[in-house]
Amino acid sequence: MWTPLVLVTALGAGLVSAWAAWRTVRDRPVVLRQLVASGVVEALLLVQVVVAVVAVARGSGPADGATFWGYLVTTLFVLPVAAAWAFAERTRWSSVVLLVAALTVVFLQYRVVQVWTGA
């Protein structure tokens, strides 16, 4: 794993979660700009998957492969599902859904690094 990419991805998800929290406190639904920001984080996650596949192909790998790939694949689905839900739900709760999803991505990024390093 390339740690700077993980950190940038987690930071992006953290910023999306802070933005969603702000919208939640103000009783506002998700706006398109938030979904675009989530899309940027999703693109970073896709790059991360490619980096992980290349690293494994070169012989470097996680301490626990099944757990690592489980976390990484799950992370890929969290934001798109939340974005679809937020797009359909035009109330404050869409912001709550995006907040929870973005925080989940932050946590899963932390776990991905832990599993990769065997910590």
Protein Blocks (a to p, Z undefined) as FASTA:
>chain_A
ZZklmmmmmmmmmmmmmmmmmmmmnopacdfklmmmmmmmmmmmmmmmmmmmmmmmnopa
cfblmlmmmmmmmmmmmmmmmmmmmmmmccfklmmmmmmmmmmmmmmmmmmmmmmnoZZ
